[in-house]
Amino acid sequence: MPEPSDLFAMLVFSIIGIIAFRSAKRECQPARLVISMALMLYPYFISSGLWLWVAGIALTGGLFVFKE
């Protein structure tokens, strides 16, 4: 059973991914589209709470780096 902080991380970064996906799709930005899909899918593959937060923050930062 996941911890509440893990569920919160999954929820927060998935919502960020959904919002970024819609924005990237509308503006035709393929790099941000891939990162946003990764934000929505990575919680299914990472089970450690610390790594959920680290990967989510890194991918969210990637959205700002690849902003065209």
Secondary structure as GFF3:
##gff-version 3
##sequence-region A 1 68
A	DSSP	alpha_helix	4	27	.	.	.	ID=ss1
A	DSSP	alpha_helix	30	41	.	.	.	ID=ss2
A	DSSP	three_ten_helix	42	44	.	.	.	ID=ss3
A	DSSP	alpha_helix	49	65	.	.	.	ID=ss4
###
